[in-house]
Amino acid sequence: MARKKSFDYFAAMEQLATNGHLAAQRFFVLINDYSETALAEATAEIHALEKEGDKVIAALTNELYDSFITPIDREDILIISERLDDILDGIMGLTYLFENLVIKSLRPETSRFAEMITQATQGVEIALKEFPKFKNSKTLRKMITDVNTIESEADLLYSQMKKALFTDETDVLEIIKWKDIYDRFESIINDTEGAVDIIDGMVIKNT
């Protein structure tokens, strides 16, 4: 009787990170050529990535329930997977937010923040690819540091954008809309930092 092929937890987590980066890239393309039609197209593509991520999470969770042995603590696998899923959900939520708030034009620095999210999700993706070989990786520590740096820079940009919003904008409805969007940007960036911080903790635990 053939033995059941062991589940590749690292590959599953890497797939979640890759989907997060792909979603961020697609959102960045949207922001740089924004229109309501482009928004609908991007939303559909990002939604497909998010649904694929849900399937990965479901398969991974089922395996955690059934497996007696995992390559690292099952709680760590679940925590990092949930944070990676949060990144995907956050980007998906951004597209819905733009649609529901009927955003027709973009404010200054929106593209810069979207670029930071793309850079941060790329750092998370590379960190996940490097994690299985963390004992010998020369790249993992740099990726963790890079994402933390991007998060700090994004915090500053977030503060500047909100200050400009409340200082320059006179339309109360626009203030309410863009405050929600800026807060979602910040939440996604925080999730990327949270993901690499969890990876950092897992490296320390397993060293």
Backbone as JSON Lines, residues from 0, in Angstrom:
{"i":0,"aa":"M","n":[0.85,-1.2,0.0],"ca":[0.0,0.0,0.0],"c":[0.88,1.24,0.0]}
{"i":1,"aa":"A","n":[0.63,2.16,-0.92],"ca":[1.46,3.36,-1.03],"c":[1.26,4.26,0.17]}
{"i":2,"aa":"R","n":[2.36,4.83,0.63],"ca":[2.29,5.74,1.77],"c":[1.78,7.1,1.3]}
{"i":3,"aa":"K","n":[1.0,7.73,2.15],"ca":[0.49,9.06,1.84],"c":[1.64,10.04,1.76]}
{"i":4,"aa":"K","n":[1.65,10.84,0.7],"ca":[2.7,11.85,0.54],"c":[2.58,12.89,1.65]}
{"i":5,"aa":"S","n":[3.71,13.19,2.28],"ca":[3.68,14.15,3.38],"c":[3.35,15.55,2.87]}
{"i":6,"aa":"F","n":[2.63,16.28,3.68],"ca":[2.2,17.62,3.3],"c":[3.37,18.59,3.46]}
{"i":7,"aa":"D","n":[3.55,19.46,2.47],"ca":[4.66,20.42,2.5],"c":[4.17,21.74,3.1]}
{"i":8,"aa":"Y","n":[4.34,21.88,4.41],"ca":[3.87,23.08,5.1],"c":[4.62,24.33,4.61]}
{"i":9,"aa":"F","n":[5.91,24.18,4.37],"ca":[6.69,25.32,3.92],"c":[6.2,25.82,2.56]}
{"i":10,"aa":"A","n":[5.89,24.87,1.67],"ca":[5.4,25.25,0.34],"c":[4.05,25.93,0.44]}
{"i":11,"aa":"A","n":[3.2,25.47,1.36],"ca":[1.89,26.09,1.54],"c":[2.02,27.52,2.04]}
{"i":12,"aa":"M","n":[2.89,27.73,3.02],"ca":[3.1,29.08,3.54],"c":[3.71,29.98,2.48]}
{"i":13,"aa":"E","n":[4.63,29.43,1.71],"ca":[5.24,30.22,0.63],"c":[4.2,30.61,-0.41]}
{"i":14,"aa":"Q","n":[3.25,29.7,-0.7],"ca":[2.2,30.02,-1.67],"c":[1.34,31.17,-1.18]}
{"i":15,"aa":"L","n":[1.04,31.17,0.11],"ca":[0.26,32.28,0.68],"c":[1.02,33.6,0.54]}
{"i":16,"aa":"A","n":[2.32,33.56,0.81],"ca":[3.13,34.77,0.7],"c":[3.23,35.23,-0.75]}
{"i":17,"aa":"T","n":[3.36,34.29,-1.67],"ca":[3.42,34.63,-3.1],"c":[2.11,35.26,-3.57]}
{"i":18,"aa":"N","n":[1.01,34.71,-3.14],"ca":[-0.29,35.27,-3.52],"c":[-0.47,36.67,-2.97]}
{"i":19,"aa":"G","n":[0.04,36.89,-1.76],"ca":[-0.01,38.23,-1.19],"c":[0.78,39.23,-2.01]}
{"i":20,"aa":"H","n":[1.96,38.81,-2.45],"ca":[2.78,39.69,-3.28],"c":[2.15,39.94,-4.64]}
{"i":21,"aa":"L","n":[1.58,38.9,-5.24],"ca":[0.91,39.05,-6.53],"c":[-0.28,40.0,-6.42]}
{"i":22,"aa":"A","n":[-1.02,39.88,-5.32],"ca":[-2.15,40.77,-5.1],"c":[-1.69,42.22,-4.94]}
{"i":23,"aa":"A","n":[-0.6,42.41,-4.21],"ca":[-0.05,43.76,-4.02],"c":[0.43,44.34,-5.35]}
{"i":24,"aa":"Q","n":[1.09,43.52,-6.16],"ca":[1.55,43.97,-7.47],"c":[0.36,44.39,-8.34]}
{"i":25,"aa":"R","n":[-0.69,43.59,-8.3],"ca":[-1.87,43.9,-9.12],"c":[-2.53,45.18,-8.65]}
{"i":26,"aa":"F","n":[-2.56,45.39,-7.35],"ca":[-3.13,46.62,-6.81],"c":[-2.28,47.83,-7.21]}
{"i":27,"aa":"F","n":[-0.97,47.66,-7.19],"ca":[-0.07,48.75,-7.57],"c":[-0.29,49.14,-9.03]}
{"i":28,"aa":"V","n":[-0.46,48.15,-9.91],"ca":[-0.76,48.43,-11.32],"c":[-2.06,49.22,-11.43]}
{"i":29,"aa":"L","n":[-3.07,48.81,-10.67],"ca":[-4.35,49.52,-10.68],"c":[-4.18,50.99,-10.28]}
{"i":30,"aa":"I","n":[-3.44,51.22,-9.21],"ca":[-3.29,52.58,-8.7],"c":[-2.57,53.48,-9.71]}
{"i":31,"aa":"N","n":[-1.7,52.9,-10.5],"ca":[-0.95,53.7,-11.47],"c":[-1.67,53.89,-12.8]}
{"i":32,"aa":"D","n":[-2.81,53.25,-12.95],"ca":[-3.64,53.46,-14.14],"c":[-5.09,53.29,-13.72]}
{"i":33,"aa":"Y","n":[-5.53,54.2,-12.86],"ca":[-6.8,54.0,-12.15],"c":[-8.0,54.45,-12.97]}
{"i":34,"aa":"S","n":[-9.01,53.58,-12.95],"ca":[-10.32,53.91,-13.5],"c":[-11.3,52.92,-12.88]}
{"i":35,"aa":"E","n":[-12.58,53.21,-13.0],"ca":[-13.58,52.3,-12.44],"c":[-13.57,50.95,-13.15]}
{"i":36,"aa":"T","n":[-13.31,50.96,-14.45],"ca":[-13.21,49.7,-15.19],"c":[-12.0,48.9,-14.74]}
{"i":37,"aa":"A","n":[-10.87,49.58,-14.6],"ca":[-9.65,48.91,-14.14],"c":[-9.83,48.36,-12.73]}
{"i":38,"aa":"L","n":[-10.58,49.08,-11.9],"ca":[-10.85,48.62,-10.54],"c":[-11.62,47.31,-10.55]}
{"i":39,"aa":"A","n":[-12.62,47.21,-11.38],"ca":[-13.42,45.99,-11.46],"c":[-12.56,44.81,-11.9]}
{"i":40,"aa":"E","n":[-11.69,45.05,-12.88],"ca":[-10.82,43.98,-13.37],"c":[-9.82,43.54,-12.29]}
{"i":41,"aa":"A","n":[-9.22,44.51,-11.61],"ca":[-8.25,44.19,-10.56],"c":[-8.92,43.48,-9.4]}
{"i":42,"aa":"T","n":[-10.12,43.91,-9.05],"ca":[-10.85,43.27,-7.95],"c":[-11.09,41.8,-8.24]}
{"i":43,"aa":"A","n":[-11.47,41.49,-9.46],"ca":[-11.72,40.08,-9.84],"c":[-10.44,39.26,-9.74]}
{"i":44,"aa":"E","n":[-9.33,39.8,-10.2],"ca":[-8.06,39.06,-10.17],"c":[-7.56,38.87,-8.74]}
{"i":45,"aa":"I","n":[-7.67,39.91,-7.94],"ca":[-7.2,39.81,-6.55],"c":[-8.13,38.89,-5.75]}
{"i":46,"aa":"H","n":[-9.42,38.92,-6.06],"ca":[-10.36,38.03,-5.39],"c":[-10.01,36.57,-5.68]}
{"i":47,"aa":"A","n":[-9.61,36.28,-6.93],"ca":[-9.21,34.91,-7.28],"c":[-7.99,34.46,-6.47]}
{"i":48,"aa":"L","n":[-7.03,35.37,-6.29],"ca":[-5.85,35.05,-5.47],"c":[-6.25,34.82,-4.01]}
{"i":49,"aa":"E","n":[-7.18,35.62,-3.53],"ca":[-7.63,35.49,-2.14],"c":[-8.36,34.17,-1.93]}
{"i":50,"aa":"K","n":[-9.2,33.77,-2.89],"ca":[-9.92,32.5,-2.78],"c":[-8.96,31.32,-2.85]}
{"i":51,"aa":"E","n":[-7.93,31.45,-3.68],"ca":[-6.9,30.41,-3.74],"c":[-6.2,30.3,-2.39]}
{"i":52,"aa":"G","n":[-5.93,31.47,-1.79],"ca":[-5.31,31.47,-0.47],"c":[-6.19,30.8,0.57]}
{"i":53,"aa":"D","n":[-7.5,31.0,0.49],"ca":[-8.43,30.35,1.41],"c":[-8.34,28.83,1.3]}
{"i":54,"aa":"K","n":[-8.18,28.34,0.07],"ca":[-8.06,26.9,-0.14],"c":[-6.76,26.36,0.47]}
{"i":55,"aa":"V","n":[-5.69,27.14,0.33],"ca":[-4.41,26.73,0.93],"c":[-4.53,26.68,2.45]}
{"i":56,"aa":"I","n":[-5.17,27.69,3.03],"ca":[-5.37,27.74,4.48],"c":[-6.19,26.54,4.94]}
{"i":57,"aa":"A","n":[-7.25,26.21,4.2],"ca":[-8.11,25.08,4.57],"c":[-7.33,23.77,4.54]}
{"i":58,"aa":"A","n":[-6.54,23.57,3.47],"ca":[-5.75,22.34,3.36],"c":[-4.71,22.25,4.46]}
{"i":59,"aa":"L","n":[-4.05,23.37,4.72],"ca":[-3.01,23.41,5.76],"c":[-3.61,23.13,7.14]}
{"i":60,"aa":"T","n":[-4.74,23.75,7.42],"ca":[-5.38,23.56,8.73],"c":[-5.82,22.11,8.91]}
{"i":61,"aa":"N","n":[-6.39,21.51,7.87],"ca":[-6.8,20.11,7.95],"c":[-5.62,19.2,8.23]}
{"i":62,"aa":"E","n":[-4.48,19.49,7.59],"ca":[-3.29,18.68,7.82],"c":[-2.78,18.84,9.25]}
{"i":63,"aa":"L","n":[-2.86,20.04,9.78],"ca":[-2.42,20.27,11.16],"c":[-3.25,19.46,12.15]}
{"i":64,"aa":"Y","n":[-4.54,19.33,11.87],"ca":[-5.4,18.54,12.74],"c":[-5.04,17.05,12.67]}
{"i":65,"aa":"D","n":[-4.65,16.57,11.47],"ca":[-4.43,15.15,11.26],"c":[-3.0,14.68,11.53]}
{"i":66,"aa":"S","n":[-2.03,15.6,11.41],"ca":[-0.62,15.2,11.48],"c":[-0.15,15.07,12.92]}
{"i":67,"aa":"F","n":[0.62,14.02,13.17],"ca":[1.24,13.85,14.49],"c":[2.55,14.61,14.57]}
{"i":68,"aa":"I","n":[3.23,14.71,13.42],"ca":[4.55,15.36,13.39],"c":[4.53,16.48,12.37]}
{"i":69,"aa":"T","n":[5.03,17.64,12.77],"ca":[5.16,18.78,11.86],"c":[6.6,19.28,11.92]}
{"i":70,"aa":"P","n":[7.08,19.93,10.84],"ca":[8.5,20.33,10.81],"c":[8.85,21.38,11.87]}
{"i":71,"aa":"I","n":[7.89,22.22,12.24],"ca":[8.04,23.18,13.32],"c":[6.74,23.13,14.12]}
{"i":72,"aa":"D","n":[6.68,23.82,15.24],"ca":[5.48,23.78,16.08],"c":[4.23,24.12,15.28]}
{"i":73,"aa":"R","n":[3.21,23.3,15.45],"ca":[1.97,23.51,14.68],"c":[1.34,24.87,14.99]}
{"i":74,"aa":"E","n":[1.48,25.35,16.21],"ca":[0.95,26.66,16.55],"c":[1.64,27.77,15.75]}
{"i":75,"aa":"D","n":[2.96,27.63,15.55],"ca":[3.7,28.62,14.76],"c":[3.25,28.6,13.31]}
{"i":76,"aa":"I","n":[3.03,27.4,12.77],"ca":[2.56,27.28,11.39],"c":[1.2,27.97,11.23]}
{"i":77,"aa":"L","n":[0.33,27.73,12.19],"ca":[-1.0,28.32,12.13],"c":[-0.95,29.83,12.25]}
{"i":78,"aa":"I","n":[-0.11,30.35,13.15],"ca":[-0.02,31.79,13.38],"c":[0.51,32.51,12.14]}
{"i":79,"aa":"I","n":[1.6,32.01,11.57],"ca":[2.18,32.68,10.41],"c":[1.23,32.58,9.21]}
{"i":80,"aa":"S","n":[0.55,31.45,9.07],"ca":[-0.39,31.28,7.96],"c":[-1.56,32.25,8.08]}
{"i":81,"aa":"E","n":[-2.05,32.44,9.3],"ca":[-3.14,33.38,9.51],"c":[-2.7,34.81,9.2]}
{"i":82,"aa":"R","n":[-1.47,35.15,9.57],"ca":[-0.99,36.51,9.29],"c":[-0.82,36.71,7.78]}
{"i":83,"aa":"L","n":[-0.33,35.71,7.08],"ca":[-0.21,35.79,5.62],"c":[-1.59,35.94,4.97]}
{"i":84,"aa":"D","n":[-2.56,35.23,5.53],"ca":[-3.93,35.33,5.03],"c":[-4.49,36.73,5.3]}
{"i":85,"aa":"D","n":[-4.11,37.31,6.43],"ca":[-4.54,38.68,6.74],"c":[-4.05,39.67,5.68]}
{"i":86,"aa":"I","n":[-2.82,39.48,5.2],"ca":[-2.28,40.36,4.17],"c":[-3.13,40.28,2.9]}
{"i":87,"aa":"L","n":[-3.42,39.06,2.47],"ca":[-4.26,38.86,1.29],"c":[-5.65,39.46,1.49]}
{"i":88,"aa":"D","n":[-6.24,39.18,2.63],"ca":[-7.58,39.71,2.91],"c":[-7.57,41.24,2.93]}
{"i":89,"aa":"G","n":[-6.49,41.81,3.46],"ca":[-6.39,43.26,3.54],"c":[-6.36,43.91,2.17]}
{"i":90,"aa":"I","n":[-5.59,43.32,1.26],"ca":[-5.5,43.87,-0.09],"c":[-6.83,43.69,-0.82]}
{"i":91,"aa":"M","n":[-7.44,42.52,-0.62],"ca":[-8.76,42.29,-1.2],"c":[-9.75,43.32,-0.67]}
{"i":92,"aa":"G","n":[-9.68,43.58,0.63],"ca":[-10.56,44.56,1.25],"c":[-10.36,45.96,0.71]}
{"i":93,"aa":"L","n":[-9.12,46.27,0.33],"ca":[-8.84,47.59,-0.24],"c":[-9.6,47.81,-1.53]}
{"i":94,"aa":"T","n":[-9.63,46.8,-2.38],"ca":[-10.34,46.95,-3.65],"c":[-11.84,47.12,-3.41]}
{"i":95,"aa":"Y","n":[-12.38,46.39,-2.45],"ca":[-13.79,46.56,-2.12],"c":[-14.05,47.95,-1.54]}
{"i":96,"aa":"L","n":[-13.1,48.43,-0.75],"ca":[-13.24,49.76,-0.16],"c":[-13.28,50.83,-1.25]}
{"i":97,"aa":"F","n":[-12.4,50.73,-2.22],"ca":[-12.39,51.69,-3.33],"c":[-13.73,51.64,-4.09]}
{"i":98,"aa":"E","n":[-14.27,50.42,-4.24],"ca":[-15.53,50.27,-4.96],"c":[-16.7,50.82,-4.13]}
{"i":99,"aa":"N","n":[-16.77,50.41,-2.87],"ca":[-17.9,50.8,-2.03],"c":[-17.92,52.3,-1.73]}
{"i":100,"aa":"L","n":[-16.72,52.91,-1.64],"ca":[-16.65,54.35,-1.36],"c":[-16.72,55.18,-2.64]}
{"i":101,"aa":"V","n":[-16.86,54.5,-3.77],"ca":[-17.0,55.14,-5.08],"c":[-15.84,56.13,-5.3]}
{"i":102,"aa":"I","n":[-14.62,55.6,-5.2],"ca":[-13.43,56.43,-5.42],"c":[-13.25,56.64,-6.91]}
{"i":103,"aa":"K","n":[-13.24,57.9,-7.33],"ca":[-13.13,58.2,-8.76],"c":[-11.76,58.76,-9.12]}
{"i":104,"aa":"S","n":[-11.08,59.37,-8.17],"ca":[-9.73,59.88,-8.41],"c":[-8.89,59.68,-7.16]}
{"i":105,"aa":"L","n":[-7.59,59.68,-7.33],"ca":[-6.69,59.33,-6.23],"c":[-6.0,60.56,-5.65]}
{"i":106,"aa":"R","n":[-5.71,60.48,-4.37],"ca":[-5.0,61.55,-3.69],"c":[-3.49,61.37,-3.85]}
{"i":107,"aa":"P","n":[-2.73,62.47,-3.63],"ca":[-1.27,62.37,-3.72],"c":[-0.71,61.32,-2.77]}
{"i":108,"aa":"E","n":[0.35,60.66,-3.18],"ca":[1.09,59.67,-2.4],"c":[0.39,58.31,-2.32]}
{"i":109,"aa":"T","n":[-0.8,58.18,-2.93],"ca":[-1.47,56.87,-2.91],"c":[-0.59,55.82,-3.59]}
{"i":110,"aa":"S","n":[0.01,56.21,-4.71],"ca":[0.87,55.28,-5.44],"c":[2.09,54.89,-4.62]}
{"i":111,"aa":"R","n":[2.63,55.85,-3.88],"ca":[3.81,55.57,-3.05],"c":[3.48,54.56,-1.97]}
{"i":112,"aa":"F","n":[2.32,54.68,-1.36],"ca":[1.95,53.74,-0.32],"c":[1.71,52.35,-0.92]}
{"i":113,"aa":"A","n":[1.07,52.31,-2.08],"ca":[0.84,51.03,-2.75],"c":[2.17,50.37,-3.12]}
{"i":114,"aa":"E","n":[3.15,51.19,-3.51],"ca":[4.48,50.67,-3.82],"c":[5.13,50.07,-2.57]}
{"i":115,"aa":"M","n":[4.96,50.73,-1.43],"ca":[5.52,50.2,-0.18],"c":[4.9,48.86,0.19]}
{"i":116,"aa":"I","n":[3.61,48.73,-0.03],"ca":[2.95,47.45,0.25],"c":[3.52,46.37,-0.66]}
{"i":117,"aa":"T","n":[3.76,46.71,-1.92],"ca":[4.35,45.75,-2.86],"c":[5.74,45.34,-2.41]}
{"i":118,"aa":"Q","n":[6.54,46.3,-2.0],"ca":[7.89,46.0,-1.53],"c":[7.87,45.13,-0.27]}
{"i":119,"aa":"A","n":[6.97,45.46,0.64],"ca":[6.89,44.71,1.9],"c":[6.42,43.27,1.66]}
{"i":120,"aa":"T","n":[5.42,43.09,0.79],"ca":[4.94,41.73,0.52],"c":[5.98,40.92,-0.22]}
{"i":121,"aa":"Q","n":[6.8,41.58,-1.04],"ca":[7.91,40.87,-1.68],"c":[8.91,40.4,-0.64]}
{"i":122,"aa":"G","n":[9.2,41.26,0.35],"ca":[10.1,40.86,1.42],"c":[9.58,39.68,2.19]}
{"i":123,"aa":"V","n":[8.27,39.66,2.45],"ca":[7.65,38.53,3.15],"c":[7.77,37.26,2.31]}
{"i":124,"aa":"E","n":[7.52,37.39,1.02],"ca":[7.6,36.23,0.12],"c":[9.01,35.64,0.13]}
{"i":125,"aa":"I","n":[10.01,36.48,-0.01],"ca":[11.4,35.99,-0.02],"c":[11.75,35.37,1.33]}
{"i":126,"aa":"A","n":[11.3,36.0,2.41],"ca":[11.57,35.46,3.75],"c":[10.99,34.06,3.9]}
{"i":127,"aa":"L","n":[9.78,33.84,3.37],"ca":[9.17,32.51,3.46],"c":[9.92,31.49,2.62]}
{"i":128,"aa":"K","n":[10.45,31.91,1.46],"ca":[11.23,31.01,0.63],"c":[12.54,30.62,1.31]}
{"i":129,"aa":"E","n":[13.09,31.56,2.08],"ca":[14.36,31.33,2.75],"c":[14.2,30.59,4.08]}
{"i":130,"aa":"F","n":[13.02,30.64,4.66],"ca":[12.84,30.11,6.01],"c":[13.21,28.63,6.16]}
{"i":131,"aa":"P","n":[12.85,27.74,5.21],"ca":[13.22,26.33,5.39],"c":[14.73,26.1,5.51]}
{"i":132,"aa":"K","n":[15.53,27.0,4.99],"ca":[16.99,26.87,5.07],"c":[17.58,27.97,5.95]}
{"i":133,"aa":"F","n":[16.85,28.35,6.99],"ca":[17.23,29.52,7.79],"c":[18.6,29.39,8.43]}
{"i":134,"aa":"K","n":[19.04,28.16,8.7],"ca":[20.34,27.99,9.36],"c":[21.49,28.43,8.47]}
{"i":135,"aa":"N","n":[21.29,28.38,7.16],"ca":[22.36,28.73,6.23],"c":[22.04,29.94,5.35]}
{"i":136,"aa":"S","n":[20.86,30.5,5.51],"ca":[20.44,31.59,4.64],"c":[21.14,32.89,5.0]}
{"i":137,"aa":"K","n":[21.63,33.55,3.96],"ca":[22.24,34.88,4.14],"c":[21.24,35.98,3.78]}
{"i":138,"aa":"T","n":[20.07,35.56,3.32],"ca":[19.08,36.52,2.83],"c":[17.96,36.76,3.84]}
{"i":139,"aa":"L","n":[17.64,35.77,4.65],"ca":[16.48,35.84,5.53],"c":[16.55,37.02,6.48]}
{"i":140,"aa":"R","n":[17.68,37.19,7.16],"ca":[17.8,38.28,8.11],"c":[17.64,39.64,7.42]}
{"i":141,"aa":"K","n":[18.2,39.77,6.22],"ca":[18.08,41.02,5.47],"c":[16.62,41.31,5.13]}
{"i":142,"aa":"M","n":[15.87,40.28,4.73],"ca":[14.46,40.49,4.39],"c":[13.66,40.94,5.6]}
{"i":143,"aa":"I","n":[13.92,40.34,6.74],"ca":[13.22,40.73,7.96],"c":[13.51,42.2,8.28]}
{"i":144,"aa":"T","n":[14.78,42.57,8.17],"ca":[15.17,43.96,8.44],"c":[14.56,44.9,7.42]}
{"i":145,"aa":"D","n":[14.57,44.5,6.14],"ca":[14.02,45.36,5.08],"c":[12.53,45.63,5.3]}
{"i":146,"aa":"V","n":[11.77,44.59,5.65],"ca":[10.33,44.78,5.86],"c":[10.09,45.68,7.06]}
{"i":147,"aa":"N","n":[10.88,45.5,8.12],"ca":[10.75,46.37,9.29],"c":[11.05,47.83,8.92]}
{"i":148,"aa":"T","n":[12.04,48.03,8.05],"ca":[12.39,49.38,7.6],"c":[11.26,49.99,6.78]}
{"i":149,"aa":"I","n":[10.69,49.19,5.88],"ca":[9.58,49.68,5.05],"c":[8.4,50.06,5.95]}
{"i":150,"aa":"E","n":[8.14,49.26,6.97],"ca":[7.03,49.55,7.88],"c":[7.25,50.88,8.6]}
{"i":151,"aa":"S","n":[8.47,51.14,9.0],"ca":[8.78,52.41,9.68],"c":[8.59,53.59,8.73]}
{"i":152,"aa":"E","n":[9.05,53.43,7.48],"ca":[8.88,54.49,6.49],"c":[7.4,54.7,6.16]}
{"i":153,"aa":"A","n":[6.66,53.59,6.12],"ca":[5.23,53.69,5.83],"c":[4.48,54.37,6.97]}
{"i":154,"aa":"D","n":[4.92,54.15,8.2],"ca":[4.32,54.84,9.34],"c":[4.43,56.36,9.18]}
{"i":155,"aa":"L","n":[5.6,56.8,8.75],"ca":[5.83,58.23,8.55],"c":[4.95,58.75,7.42]}
{"i":156,"aa":"L","n":[4.9,58.02,6.32],"ca":[4.08,58.43,5.19],"c":[2.6,58.46,5.58]}
{"i":157,"aa":"Y","n":[2.16,57.48,6.31],"ca":[0.77,57.41,6.8],"c":[0.43,58.66,7.61]}
{"i":158,"aa":"S","n":[1.34,59.05,8.49],"ca":[1.13,60.24,9.32],"c":[1.06,61.49,8.45]}
{"i":159,"aa":"Q","n":[1.95,61.59,7.48],"ca":[1.98,62.76,6.6],"c":[0.71,62.84,5.75]}
{"i":160,"aa":"M","n":[0.26,61.69,5.24],"ca":[-0.92,61.67,4.39],"c":[-2.18,62.04,5.18]}
{"i":161,"aa":"K","n":[-2.27,61.55,6.39],"ca":[-3.44,61.89,7.2],"c":[-3.43,63.37,7.59]}
{"i":162,"aa":"K","n":[-2.25,63.89,7.9],"ca":[-2.16,65.31,8.23],"c":[-2.57,66.17,7.03]}
{"i":163,"aa":"A","n":[-2.1,65.81,5.84],"ca":[-2.46,66.55,4.63],"c":[-3.96,66.45,4.36]}
{"i":164,"aa":"L","n":[-4.51,65.27,4.62],"ca":[-5.94,65.06,4.4],"c":[-6.77,66.0,5.27]}
{"i":165,"aa":"F","n":[-6.44,66.06,6.55],"ca":[-7.21,66.9,7.47],"c":[-6.88,68.39,7.33]}
{"i":166,"aa":"T","n":[-5.71,68.69,6.76],"ca":[-5.32,70.09,6.6],"c":[-5.86,70.68,5.3]}
{"i":167,"aa":"D","n":[-5.76,69.92,4.22],"ca":[-6.05,70.47,2.88],"c":[-7.45,70.18,2.36]}
{"i":168,"aa":"E","n":[-8.01,69.05,2.78],"ca":[-9.31,68.66,2.24],"c":[-10.45,69.37,2.99]}
{"i":169,"aa":"T","n":[-11.4,69.92,2.24],"ca":[-12.53,70.63,2.85],"c":[-13.83,69.84,2.78]}
{"i":170,"aa":"D","n":[-13.84,68.81,1.91],"ca":[-15.04,67.98,1.76],"c":[-15.02,66.91,2.85]}
{"i":171,"aa":"V","n":[-15.97,66.99,3.78],"ca":[-16.0,66.06,4.92],"c":[-16.15,64.62,4.44]}
{"i":172,"aa":"L","n":[-16.95,64.39,3.43],"ca":[-17.15,63.04,2.91],"c":[-15.85,62.46,2.38]}
{"i":173,"aa":"E","n":[-15.05,63.27,1.68],"ca":[-13.76,62.82,1.18],"c":[-12.81,62.49,2.33]}
{"i":174,"aa":"I","n":[-12.87,63.28,3.38],"ca":[-12.03,63.01,4.55],"c":[-12.37,61.65,5.15]}
{"i":175,"aa":"I","n":[-13.67,61.38,5.29],"ca":[-14.1,60.11,5.87],"c":[-13.65,58.94,4.98]}
{"i":176,"aa":"K","n":[-13.85,59.09,3.67],"ca":[-13.47,58.03,2.73],"c":[-11.98,57.72,2.81]}
{"i":177,"aa":"W","n":[-11.16,58.75,2.7],"ca":[-9.73,58.53,2.6],"c":[-9.09,58.16,3.93]}
{"i":178,"aa":"K","n":[-9.71,58.57,5.02],"ca":[-9.21,58.1,6.31],"c":[-9.34,56.59,6.4]}
{"i":179,"aa":"D","n":[-10.48,56.06,5.95],"ca":[-10.68,54.6,5.94],"c":[-9.64,53.91,5.07]}
{"i":180,"aa":"I","n":[-9.35,54.5,3.9],"ca":[-8.39,53.9,2.98],"c":[-6.98,53.93,3.58]}
{"i":181,"aa":"Y","n":[-6.6,55.07,4.13],"ca":[-5.27,55.17,4.73],"c":[-5.11,54.19,5.89]}
{"i":182,"aa":"D","n":[-6.16,54.04,6.68],"ca":[-6.1,53.1,7.8],"c":[-5.91,51.67,7.3]}
{"i":183,"aa":"R","n":[-6.55,51.33,6.17],"ca":[-6.39,49.98,5.61],"c":[-4.98,49.78,5.07]}
{"i":184,"aa":"F","n":[-4.44,50.8,4.41],"ca":[-3.04,50.74,3.97],"c":[-2.13,50.42,5.16]}
{"i":185,"aa":"E","n":[-2.32,51.16,6.23],"ca":[-1.48,50.99,7.41],"c":[-1.62,49.59,8.02]}
{"i":186,"aa":"S","n":[-2.83,49.08,8.03],"ca":[-3.08,47.75,8.57],"c":[-2.35,46.67,7.78]}
{"i":187,"aa":"I","n":[-2.35,46.8,6.45],"ca":[-1.66,45.81,5.61],"c":[-0.16,45.84,5.86]}
{"i":188,"aa":"I","n":[0.4,47.05,5.92],"ca":[1.83,47.18,6.19],"c":[2.18,46.57,7.55]}
{"i":189,"aa":"N","n":[1.33,46.82,8.55],"ca":[1.56,46.24,9.88],"c":[1.52,44.72,9.84]}
{"i":190,"aa":"D","n":[0.64,44.16,9.0],"ca":[0.57,42.7,8.88],"c":[1.83,42.13,8.25]}
{"i":191,"aa":"T","n":[2.42,42.85,7.3],"ca":[3.67,42.35,6.7],"c":[4.78,42.34,7.75]}
{"i":192,"aa":"E","n":[4.85,43.4,8.54],"ca":[5.86,43.41,9.6],"c":[5.58,42.32,10.62]}
{"i":193,"aa":"G","n":[4.31,42.13,10.95],"ca":[3.96,41.06,11.88],"c":[4.39,39.7,11.36]}
{"i":194,"aa":"A","n":[4.24,39.48,10.06],"ca":[4.62,38.2,9.47],"c":[6.11,37.93,9.6]}
{"i":195,"aa":"V","n":[6.94,38.91,9.26],"ca":[8.39,38.67,9.35],"c":[8.85,38.6,10.8]}
{"i":196,"aa":"D","n":[8.16,39.3,11.7],"ca":[8.52,39.21,13.11],"c":[8.21,37.81,13.65]}
{"i":197,"aa":"I","n":[7.13,37.21,13.18],"ca":[6.81,35.83,13.57],"c":[7.88,34.88,13.03]}
{"i":198,"aa":"I","n":[8.28,35.1,11.77],"ca":[9.35,34.27,11.18],"c":[10.62,34.4,12.0]}
{"i":199,"aa":"D","n":[10.95,35.61,12.38],"ca":[12.13,35.86,13.21],"c":[12.05,35.07,14.51]}
{"i":200,"aa":"G","n":[10.88,35.1,15.14],"ca":[10.7,34.36,16.38],"c":[10.83,32.86,16.17]}
{"i":201,"aa":"M","n":[10.33,32.36,15.06],"ca":[10.43,30.92,14.77],"c":[11.87,30.5,14.54]}
{"i":202,"aa":"V","n":[12.64,31.39,13.88],"ca":[14.06,31.09,13.67],"c":[14.78,30.96,15.01]}
{"i":203,"aa":"I","n":[14.52,31.9,15.9],"ca":[15.15,31.86,17.22],"c":[14.75,30.6,17.97]}
{"i":204,"aa":"K","n":[13.47,30.26,17.9],"ca":[12.97,29.07,18.61],"c":[13.58,27.78,18.09]}
{"i":205,"aa":"N","n":[13.85,27.74,16.78],"ca":[14.31,26.49,16.16],"c":[15.82,26.45,15.92]}
{"i":206,"aa":"T","n":[16.54,27.44,16.45],"ca":[17.98,27.46,16.28],"c":[18.66,26.68,17.43]}
